[in-house]
Amino acid sequence: MKTIKQTVEFNSNPEDVYNALMDSKKHSQFTGAHAKIDNKIGGKFEVYDGSINGTTIELIPGKKIVQKWYCETEGWPEGHYSTVTFSFKATKSGTKLEFVQIDVPDEAYEDISAGWEEYYWKPMKKIRE
């Protein structure tokens, strides 16, 4: 198992970046895919038309999101969940997001790591800037 660590800057406040990830409508808007997110601790979520799903285990609005996360992709064992943590910090120009995903299967590491950049950070920056 491997760990992904990424840092991304957005020209938007932490609350807006947090809401892009935790609001079903806003999430669907930046990904272009259906999202259903129960925005509470213990709430279930399905994003990218259900190919990614899991449970939210910690929420601090505008500051932190922690989720158990499953992805239907090659190299990802059925029933295996990783843990993702999004931490948001206000900066002069907007938000610094520190992202960590632990327990990523070795076989899926490259695709998942690149996927965060391609399918999350890039489209979120386009909407936020």
DSSP file (Angstrom, degrees, kcal/mol; ACC not computed):
  #  RESIDUE AA STRUCTURE BP1 BP2  ACC     N-H-->O    O-->H-N    N-H-->O    O-->H-N    TCO  KAPPA ALPHA  PHI   PSI    X-CA   Y-CA   Z-CA
    1    1 A M              0   0    0      0, 0.0     2,-0.3     0, 0.0   101,-0.0   0.000 360.0 360.0 360.0 147.9    0.0    0.0    0.0
    2    2 A K  E     -A  104   0A   0    102,-2.8   102,-2.8   100,-0.0     2,-0.4  -0.774 360.0-127.9-126.9 170.4    1.1    3.5   -0.8
    3    3 A T  E     -     0   0A   0     -2,-0.3     2,-0.5    99,-0.2    99,-0.2  -0.971  12.4-152.3-122.0 135.3    0.3    7.1    0.3
    4    4 A I  E     -A  101   0A   0     97,-2.7    97,-2.5    -2,-0.4     2,-0.4  -0.915  13.7-177.2-104.0 131.1   -0.5   10.0   -2.0
    5    5 A K  E     +A  100   0A   0     -2,-0.5     2,-0.3    95,-0.2    95,-0.2  -0.993   9.5 165.1-129.0 125.4    0.4   13.5   -0.8
    6    6 A Q  E     -A   99   0A   0     93,-2.4    93,-3.4    -2,-0.4     2,-0.4  -0.991  21.8-156.6-139.2 146.7   -0.5   16.6   -2.9
    7    7 A T  E     +A   98   0A   0     -2,-0.3     2,-0.4    91,-0.2    91,-0.2  -0.992  17.1 179.7-123.8 131.1   -0.7   20.3   -2.2
    8    8 A V  E     -A   97   0A   0     89,-2.5    89,-3.5    -2,-0.4     2,-0.4  -0.980  16.7-146.0-133.8 142.2   -2.9   22.5   -4.4
    9    9 A E  E     -A   96   0A   0     -2,-0.4     2,-0.3    87,-0.2    87,-0.2  -0.902  15.0-169.9-109.7 138.6   -3.6   26.3   -4.4
   10   10 A F  E     -A   95   0A   0     85,-2.7    85,-2.6    -2,-0.4     2,-1.0  -0.953  28.6-132.4-125.7 145.5   -6.9   27.8   -5.3
   11   11 A N  S    S+     0   0    0     -2,-0.3     2,-0.3    83,-0.2    83,-0.2  -0.384  84.2  79.4 -89.8  55.5   -7.9   31.4   -5.9
   12   12 A S  S    S-     0   0    0     -2,-1.0    -2,-0.2    83,-0.1   117,-0.1  -0.971  88.8 -89.4-154.9 158.2  -11.0   31.0   -3.7
   13   13 A N    >>  -     0   0    0     -2,-0.3     4,-1.8     1,-0.1     3,-0.6  -0.306  40.8-107.7 -73.8 159.5  -11.7   31.0    0.0
   14   14 A P  H 3> S+     0   0    0      0, 0.0     4,-2.7     0, 0.0    48,-0.2   0.828 117.0  57.5 -56.0 -35.7  -11.6   27.7    2.0
   15   15 A E  H 3> S+     0   0    0      1,-0.2     4,-2.6     2,-0.2    47,-0.2   0.902 106.9  48.1 -64.2 -40.2  -15.3   27.5    2.4
   16   16 A D  H <> S+     0   0    0     -3,-0.6     4,-1.8     2,-0.2    -1,-0.2   0.894 113.4  46.7 -67.8 -39.1  -15.9   27.6   -1.4
   17   17 A V  H  X S+     0   0    0     -4,-1.8     4,-1.2     2,-0.2    -2,-0.2   0.926 113.3  49.5 -67.5 -43.9  -13.3   24.9   -2.0
   18   18 A Y  H >X S+     0   0    0     -4,-2.7     4,-1.8     1,-0.2     3,-0.6   0.930 111.3  49.7 -56.9 -47.8  -14.8   22.8    0.8
   19   19 A N  H 3X S+     0   0    0     -4,-2.6     4,-2.0     1,-0.2     8,-0.2   0.826 102.1  61.2 -66.0 -31.9  -18.3   23.2   -0.6
   20   20 A A  H 3< S+     0   0    0     -4,-1.8    -1,-0.2     1,-0.2    -2,-0.2   0.855 112.9  38.9 -61.3 -32.9  -17.1   22.2   -4.1
   21   21 A L  H << S+     0   0    0     -4,-1.2    -2,-0.2    -3,-0.6    -1,-0.2   0.795 124.0  36.9 -85.6 -30.3  -16.1   18.8   -2.6
   22   22 A M  H  < S+     0   0    0     -4,-1.8     2,-0.6    -5,-0.1    -2,-0.2   0.497  96.3  82.6-107.4  -5.0  -19.1   18.3   -0.2
   23   23 A D     X  -     0   0    0     -4,-2.0     4,-3.0    -5,-0.2     5,-0.3  -0.902  68.2-146.1-103.3 122.8  -22.1   19.8   -2.1
   24   24 A S  H  > S+     0   0    0     -2,-0.6     4,-2.5    13,-0.4     5,-0.2   0.898  97.8  45.6 -53.4 -47.8  -23.6   17.3   -4.6
   25   25 A K  H  > S+     0   0    0      2,-0.2     4,-1.9     1,-0.2    -1,-0.2   0.918 116.0  44.6 -65.8 -45.0  -24.6   20.0   -7.1
   26   26 A K  H  > S+     0   0    0      2,-0.2     4,-1.9    -7,-0.2    -1,-0.2   0.881 113.2  51.7 -68.1 -37.8  -21.3   21.8   -7.0
   27   27 A H  H  X S+     0   0    0     -4,-3.0     4,-1.9    -8,-0.2     6,-0.3   0.931 110.7  48.0 -62.9 -45.9  -19.3   18.5   -7.2
   28   28 A S  H  X S+     0   0    0     -4,-2.5     4,-2.5    -5,-0.3     5,-0.4   0.869 108.0  57.8 -61.2 -37.0  -21.3   17.5  -10.2
   29   29 A Q  H  < S+     0   0    0     -4,-1.9    -2,-0.2     1,-0.2    -1,-0.2   0.934 111.6  37.6 -62.4 -48.3  -20.7   20.9  -11.8
   30   30 A F  H  < S+     0   0    0     -4,-1.9    -1,-0.2     1,-0.2    -2,-0.2   0.793 123.9  40.8 -79.7 -24.4  -16.9   20.7  -11.7
   31   31 A T  H  < S-     0   0    0     -4,-1.9    -2,-0.2     2,-0.2    -1,-0.2   0.754  93.8-136.7 -90.7 -24.7  -16.6   17.0  -12.5
   32   32 A G  S  < S+     0   0    0     -4,-2.5     2,-0.3     1,-0.3    -3,-0.1   0.646  72.6 100.4  76.1  13.9  -19.3   16.8  -15.2
   33   33 A A  S    S-     0   0    0     -5,-0.4    -1,-0.3    -6,-0.3    -2,-0.2  -0.930  84.5 -86.5-131.5 154.4  -20.5   13.6  -13.6
   34   34 A H        -     0   0    0     -2,-0.3    15,-2.1    13,-0.1    16,-0.5  -0.328  45.1-175.4 -61.5 135.9  -23.4   12.7  -11.2
   35   35 A A        -     0   0    0     12,-0.2     2,-0.4   -11,-0.2    12,-0.2  -0.997  15.3-172.7-133.5 139.7  -22.6   13.1   -7.5
   36   36 A K  E     +B   46   0A   0     10,-3.2    10,-2.3    -2,-0.4     2,-0.5  -0.947  16.0 175.2-131.8 110.6  -24.7   12.3   -4.4
   37   37 A I  E     -B   45   0A   0     -2,-0.4     2,-1.0     8,-0.2   -13,-0.4  -0.967  26.7-152.8-126.4 119.6  -23.1   13.4   -1.2
   38   38 A D        -     0   0    0      6,-2.4     2,-2.5    -2,-0.5    18,-0.2  -0.803  24.0-146.6 -88.2 101.1  -24.7   13.2    2.3
   39   39 A N        +     0   0    0     -2,-1.0     2,-0.3   -17,-0.1    -1,-0.1  -0.360  61.2  83.1 -78.2  65.2  -22.9   16.2    3.8
   40   40 A K  S >  S-     0   0    0     -2,-2.5     3,-2.4     4,-0.1    16,-0.3  -0.979  90.4 -78.2-156.1 161.7  -22.6   14.9    7.4
   41   41 A I  T 3  S+     0   0    0     -2,-0.3    16,-0.2     1,-0.3     3,-0.1  -0.465 123.1  20.3 -63.2 130.6  -20.4   12.7    9.5
   42   42 A G  T 3  S+     0   0    0     14,-3.5    -1,-0.3     1,-0.3    15,-0.1   0.324  96.8 139.1  87.8  -6.9  -21.3    9.1    8.8
   43   43 A G    <   -     0   0    0     -3,-2.4    13,-2.7    13,-0.2    -1,-0.3  -0.417  49.1-128.9 -73.6 145.7  -22.9   10.2    5.5
   44   44 A K  E     - C   0  55A   0     11,-0.2    -6,-2.4    -2,-0.1     2,-0.3  -0.567  23.1-166.3 -89.0 154.8  -22.5    8.2    2.3
   45   45 A F  E     -BC  37  54A   0      9,-2.0     9,-1.9    -8,-0.2     2,-0.4  -0.994  14.5-171.8-141.3 151.0  -21.3    9.6   -0.9
   46   46 A E  E     +BC  36  53A   0    -10,-2.3   -10,-3.2    -2,-0.3     2,-0.3  -0.973  17.9 171.8-137.8 124.2  -21.2    8.4   -4.6
   47   47 A V  E   > + C   0  52A   0      5,-2.8     5,-1.9    -2,-0.4     3,-0.5  -0.834  55.3  36.9-129.6 168.8  -19.3   10.5   -7.2
   48   48 A Y  T > 5S-     0   0    0     -2,-0.3     3,-1.9     1,-0.2    -1,-0.2   0.956 137.6 -51.6  49.7  55.1  -18.3   10.1  -10.8
   49   49 A D  T 3 5S-     0   0    0    -15,-2.1    -1,-0.2     1,-0.3   -14,-0.1   0.762 107.4 -54.4  56.7  29.7  -21.6    8.3  -11.5
   50   50 A G  T 3 5S+     0   0    0    -16,-0.5    -1,-0.3    -3,-0.5    -2,-0.2   0.367 110.6 114.5  91.5  -4.0  -21.0    5.9   -8.6
   51   51 A S  T < 5S+     0   0    0     -3,-1.9    21,-2.9    -4,-0.4     2,-0.4   0.706  80.8  45.4 -74.4 -16.8  -17.6    4.6   -9.6
   52   52 A I  E   <S+CD  47  71A   0     -5,-1.9    -5,-2.8    19,-0.2     2,-0.3  -0.995  77.8 152.9-121.8 131.1  -16.2    6.3   -6.4
   53   53 A N  E     +CD  46  70A   0     17,-2.1    17,-2.8    -2,-0.4     2,-0.3  -0.958   1.7 117.1-150.7 168.0  -18.0    5.9   -3.1
   54   54 A G  E     -CD  45  69A   0     -9,-1.9    -9,-2.0    -2,-0.3     2,-0.4  -0.987  50.0 -67.4 167.0-155.7  -17.6    5.8    0.6
   55   55 A T  E     -CD  44  68A   0     13,-1.4    13,-2.9    -2,-0.3     2,-0.5  -0.986  31.5-126.4-135.9 139.4  -18.3    7.4    3.9
   56   56 A T  E     + D   0  67A   0    -13,-2.7   -14,-3.5    -2,-0.4    11,-0.3  -0.758  27.3 174.8 -86.1 127.3  -17.5   10.7    5.5
   57   57 A I  E     +     0   0A   0      9,-2.7     2,-0.3    -2,-0.5    10,-0.2   0.607  64.3  21.4-111.3 -15.6  -15.8   10.2    8.9
   58   58 A E  E     + D   0  66A   0      8,-1.6     8,-2.4   -18,-0.1     2,-0.4  -0.961  59.1 179.9-153.2 137.0  -14.8   13.7    9.9
   59   59 A L  E     + D   0  65A   0     -2,-0.3     6,-0.2     6,-0.2   -18,-0.1  -0.988  12.6 170.4-139.0 127.7  -16.0   17.2    8.8
   60   60 A I  E >>  - D   0  64A   0      4,-2.7     3,-3.0    -2,-0.4     4,-2.5  -0.875  45.1-119.8-129.4  99.6  -14.9   20.6    9.9
   61   61 A P  T 34 S+     0   0    0      0, 0.0   -46,-0.1     0, 0.0     4,-0.1  -0.057  92.1   1.1 -48.4 129.0  -16.6   23.1    7.5
   62   62 A G  T 34 S+     0   0    0    -48,-0.2     3,-0.1   -47,-0.2   -45,-0.1   0.412 134.4  56.7  76.2  -2.2  -14.0   25.1    5.6
   63   63 A K  T <4 S+     0   0    0     -3,-3.0    25,-2.9     1,-0.3     2,-0.3   0.704 105.0   5.5-127.1 -42.1  -11.1   23.3    7.3
   64   64 A K  E  <  -DE  60  87A   0     -4,-2.5    -4,-2.7    23,-0.2     2,-0.4  -0.995  39.4-174.1-157.8 142.7  -11.1   19.5    6.9
   65   65 A I  E     -DE  59  86A   0     21,-2.3    21,-2.9    -2,-0.3     2,-0.4  -0.996   9.0-175.0-133.9 131.4  -12.8   16.5    5.3
   66   66 A V  E     +DE  58  85A   0     -8,-2.4    -9,-2.7    -2,-0.4    -8,-1.6  -0.998  13.7 172.5-126.9 129.6  -11.8   12.9    6.1
   67   67 A Q  E     -DE  56  84A   0     17,-2.5    17,-2.8    -2,-0.4     2,-0.5  -0.977  37.4-127.9-137.2 147.1  -13.4   10.1    4.1
   68   68 A K  E     -DE  55  83A   0    -13,-2.9   -13,-1.4    -2,-0.3     2,-0.4  -0.843  43.8-162.2 -85.3 131.8  -13.2    6.3    3.6
   69   69 A W  E     -DE  54  82A   0     13,-2.7    13,-2.8    -2,-0.5     2,-0.4  -0.970  21.0-176.3-135.1 128.4  -12.9    6.0   -0.1
   70   70 A Y  E     -D   53   0A   0    -17,-2.8   -17,-2.1    -2,-0.4     2,-0.4  -0.965   7.3-165.8-124.0 140.8  -13.4    3.2   -2.7
   71   71 A C  E     -D   52   0A   0     -2,-0.4     2,-1.4     9,-0.3   -19,-0.2  -0.991  20.5-138.5-130.5 128.2  -12.7    3.4   -6.4
   72   72 A E        +     0   0    0    -21,-2.9     2,-0.3    -2,-0.4     6,-0.0  -0.696  60.8 121.6 -81.5  93.2  -13.9    0.9   -9.1
   73   73 A T  S >  S-     0   0    0     -2,-1.4     3,-1.9     3,-0.2    -2,-0.1  -0.969  71.0 -75.1-150.1 162.5  -10.7    0.8  -11.1
   74   74 A E  T 3  S+     0   0    0     -2,-0.3    37,-0.1     1,-0.3    -2,-0.0  -0.362 117.6  20.9 -60.8 134.1   -8.1   -1.6  -12.3
   75   75 A G  T 3  S+     0   0    0      1,-0.2    33,-0.5    -2,-0.1    32,-0.3   0.431  94.2 114.6  87.8  -1.2   -5.7   -2.6   -9.5
   76   76 A W    <   -     0   0    0     -3,-1.9    -3,-0.2    31,-0.2    -1,-0.2  -0.908  66.7-128.8-105.3 114.1   -8.1   -1.7   -6.7
   77   77 A P    >   -     0   0    0      0, 0.0     3,-1.9     0, 0.0    -6,-0.2  -0.309  29.2-101.7 -64.1 140.3   -9.3   -4.7   -4.7
   78   78 A E  T 3  S+     0   0    0      1,-0.3     3,-0.1    -8,-0.1    -6,-0.0  -0.376 106.9  15.3 -60.2 134.0  -13.0   -5.1   -4.3
   79   79 A G  T 3  S+     0   0    0      1,-0.3     2,-0.4    -3,-0.1    -1,-0.3   0.405  93.0 130.4  83.2  -2.8  -14.1   -4.0   -0.8
   80   80 A H    <   -     0   0    0     -3,-1.9     2,-0.4    -9,-0.1    -9,-0.3  -0.724  37.7-165.8 -89.0 130.8  -10.9   -2.2    0.0
   81   81 A Y        -     0   0    0     -2,-0.4   -11,-0.2   -11,-0.1     2,-0.2  -0.946   5.1-162.4-116.9 136.2  -11.2    1.4    1.3
   82   82 A S  E     -E   69   0A   0    -13,-2.8   -13,-2.7    -2,-0.4     2,-0.5  -0.534  23.6-118.0 -98.2 175.0   -8.4    4.0    1.5
   83   83 A T  E     -EF  68 102A   0     19,-1.5    19,-2.5   -15,-0.2     2,-0.4  -0.979  25.3-165.6-118.8 126.2   -8.6    7.1    3.7
   84   84 A V  E     -EF  67 101A   0    -17,-2.8   -17,-2.5    -2,-0.5     2,-0.4  -0.902   2.0-168.2-111.0 140.6   -8.5   10.6    2.2
   85   85 A T  E     -EF  66 100A   0     15,-2.8    15,-2.1    -2,-0.4     2,-0.5  -0.990   3.9-169.5-129.5 123.4   -7.9   13.8    4.1
   86   86 A F  E     -EF  65  99A   0    -21,-2.9   -21,-2.3    -2,-0.4     2,-0.4  -0.964   8.5-172.8-108.5 121.8   -8.5   17.2    2.6
   87   87 A S  E     -EF  64  98A   0     11,-2.5    11,-2.8    -2,-0.5     2,-0.4  -0.972   7.1-156.7-118.1 131.8   -7.1   20.1    4.8
   88   88 A F  E     - F   0  97A   0    -25,-2.9     2,-0.4    -2,-0.4     9,-0.2  -0.900  11.1-178.8-113.9 132.5   -7.8   23.7    3.9
   89   89 A K  E     - F   0  96A   0      7,-2.1     7,-3.0    -2,-0.4     2,-0.2  -0.997  27.3-123.0-130.4 132.1   -5.8   26.7    4.9
   90   90 A A  E     - F   0  95A   0     -2,-0.4     5,-0.3     5,-0.2     2,-0.2  -0.480  33.2-178.5 -69.8 139.9   -6.6   30.4    4.0
   91   91 A T        -     0   0    0      3,-2.4     3,-0.4    -2,-0.2    -1,-0.0  -0.773  44.3 -95.9-127.1 175.0   -3.8   32.2    2.2
   92   92 A K  S    S+     0   0    0     -2,-0.2    -2,-0.0     1,-0.2    -1,-0.0   0.881 126.7  36.7 -58.9 -37.9   -3.5   35.8    0.9
   93   93 A S  S    S-     0   0    0    -81,-0.0     2,-0.3    -3,-0.0    -1,-0.2   0.482 130.8 -77.1 -97.5  -2.9   -4.6   34.6   -2.6
   94   94 A G  S    S-     0   0    0     -3,-0.4    -3,-2.4   -83,-0.2     2,-0.4  -0.783  81.1  -8.5 153.8-106.6   -7.2   32.0   -1.5
   95   95 A T  E     -AF  10  90A   0    -85,-2.6   -85,-2.7    -2,-0.3     2,-0.6  -0.993  35.6-153.7-139.2 138.1   -6.7   28.5   -0.3
   96   96 A K  E     -AF   9  89A   0     -7,-3.0    -7,-2.1    -2,-0.4     2,-0.6  -0.965  20.9-160.8-106.1 119.3   -4.0   26.0    0.2
   97   97 A L  E     -AF   8  88A   0    -89,-3.5   -89,-2.5    -2,-0.6     2,-0.6  -0.895   3.8-162.8-103.4 123.6   -5.4   22.5    0.1
   98   98 A E  E     -AF   7  87A   0    -11,-2.8   -11,-2.5    -2,-0.6     2,-0.4  -0.938  12.9-167.8-105.8 122.7   -3.2   19.7    1.5
   99   99 A F  E     +AF   6  86A   0    -93,-3.4   -93,-2.4    -2,-0.6     2,-0.4  -0.919  11.4 176.4-117.4 133.4   -4.4   16.3    0.4
  100  100 A V  E     -AF   5  85A   0    -15,-2.1   -15,-2.8    -2,-0.4     2,-0.4  -0.998   5.9-175.8-135.6 132.4   -3.3   12.9    1.8
  101  101 A Q  E     -AF   4  84A   0    -97,-2.5   -97,-2.7    -2,-0.4     3,-0.3  -0.975  12.3-168.6-127.7 117.2   -4.7    9.5    0.7
  102  102 A I  E     + F   0  83A   0    -19,-2.5   -19,-1.5    -2,-0.4   -99,-0.2  -0.651  61.7  31.9-103.3 161.0   -3.4    6.5    2.6
  103  103 A D  E    S+     0   0A   0     -2,-0.2    -1,-0.2     1,-0.2  -100,-0.2   0.854  70.4 164.8  63.8  39.3   -3.7    2.7    1.9
  104  104 A V  E     -A    2   0A   0   -102,-2.8  -102,-2.8    -3,-0.3    -1,-0.2  -0.773  44.1-111.8 -84.3 124.2   -3.7    3.1   -1.9
  105  105 A P    >>  -     0   0    0      0, 0.0     3,-1.4     0, 0.0     4,-1.0  -0.287  20.6-125.5 -56.9 138.1   -3.1   -0.3   -3.6
  106  106 A D  G >4 S+     0   0    0      1,-0.3     3,-0.7     2,-0.2     4,-0.5   0.872 109.0  55.5 -51.5 -42.9    0.3   -0.4   -5.3
  107  107 A E  G 34 S+     0   0    0    -32,-0.3    -1,-0.3     1,-0.2     4,-0.2   0.730 114.9  38.2 -67.1 -22.9   -1.2   -1.4   -8.6
  108  108 A A  G <> S+     0   0    0     -3,-1.4     4,-2.7   -33,-0.5     5,-0.3   0.483  88.4  99.0-103.9  -5.8   -3.6    1.6   -8.7
  109  109 A Y  H <X S+     0   0    0     -4,-1.0     4,-2.8    -3,-0.7     5,-0.2   0.892  83.0  45.2 -54.1 -52.1   -1.2    4.2   -7.2
  110  110 A E  H  > S+     0   0    0     -4,-0.5     4,-2.3     1,-0.2     5,-0.2   0.928 116.8  44.9 -61.5 -46.9    0.0    5.9  -10.5
  111  111 A D  H  > S+     0   0    0     -4,-0.2     4,-2.1     2,-0.2    -1,-0.2   0.909 116.1  45.9 -64.7 -42.7   -3.6    6.1  -11.9
  112  112 A I  H  X S+     0   0    0     -4,-2.7     4,-1.8     2,-0.2    -2,-0.2   0.926 112.6  50.0 -67.9 -44.3   -5.1    7.4   -8.7
  113  113 A S  H  X S+     0   0    0     -4,-2.8     4,-1.1    -5,-0.3    -2,-0.2   0.934 115.6  42.3 -59.2 -48.0   -2.4    9.9   -8.1
  114  114 A A  H  X S+     0   0    0     -4,-2.3     4,-2.6    -5,-0.2    -1,-0.2   0.842 108.9  61.9 -66.6 -33.6   -2.7   11.3  -11.6
  115  115 A G  H  X S+     0   0    0     -4,-2.1     4,-3.3    -5,-0.2     5,-0.5   0.867  97.2  55.9 -63.2 -38.3   -6.5   11.1  -11.4
  116  116 A W  H  X>S+     0   0    0     -4,-1.8     5,-2.5     1,-0.2     4,-1.4   0.935 112.6  43.2 -59.7 -44.5   -6.6   13.6   -8.5
  117  117 A E  I  <>S+     0   0    0     -4,-1.1     5,-2.4     3,-0.2    -2,-0.2   0.950 122.5  37.1 -64.1 -49.9   -4.7   16.1  -10.6
  118  118 A E  I  <5S+     0   0    0     -4,-2.6    -2,-0.2     1,-0.2    -3,-0.2   0.897 127.8  30.3 -73.0 -43.2   -6.7   15.5  -13.8
  119  119 A Y  I  <5S+     0   0    0     -4,-3.3    -3,-0.2    -5,-0.2    -1,-0.2   0.536 133.3  19.5-101.6  -8.2  -10.2   14.9  -12.5
  120  120 A Y  I  X5S+     0   0    0     -4,-1.4     4,-2.4    -5,-0.5     5,-0.2   0.653 122.2  38.5-120.9 -66.3  -10.2   17.1   -9.4
  121  121 A W  I  ><S+     0   0    0     -5,-2.5     4,-2.3     1,-0.2     5,-0.2   0.920 116.4  48.0 -64.3 -46.8   -7.6   19.8   -9.1
  122  122 A K  H  ><S+     0   0    0     -5,-2.4     4,-1.6    -6,-0.3    -1,-0.2   0.955 117.1  40.5 -61.0 -51.7   -7.6   21.0  -12.7
  123  123 A P  H  > S+     0   0    0      0, 0.0     4,-1.7     0, 0.0    -1,-0.2   0.862 113.8  54.6 -67.8 -31.2  -11.4   21.3  -13.1
  124  124 A M  H  X S+     0   0    0     -4,-2.4     4,-2.4     1,-0.2    -2,-0.2   0.898 106.6  51.9 -65.6 -38.1  -11.8   22.8   -9.6
  125  125 A K  H  X S+     0   0    0     -4,-2.3     4,-1.9    -5,-0.2    -1,-0.2   0.872 106.6  54.1 -64.9 -36.5   -9.3   25.5  -10.5
  126  126 A K  H  < S+     0   0    0     -4,-1.6    -1,-0.2     1,-0.2    -2,-0.2   0.897 114.1  40.5 -65.3 -40.0  -11.2   26.4  -13.7
  127  127 A I  H  < S+     0   0    0     -4,-1.7    -2,-0.2     1,-0.2    -1,-0.2   0.879 118.5  46.7 -74.7 -38.0  -14.5   26.8  -11.7
  128  128 A R  H  <        0   0    0     -4,-2.4    -2,-0.2     1,-0.2    -1,-0.2   0.728 360.0 360.0 -79.6 -23.7  -12.9   28.6   -8.8
  129  129 A E     <        0   0    0     -4,-1.9    -1,-0.2    -5,-0.2    -2,-0.1   0.466 360.0 360.0 -98.6 360.0  -10.7   31.1  -10.7
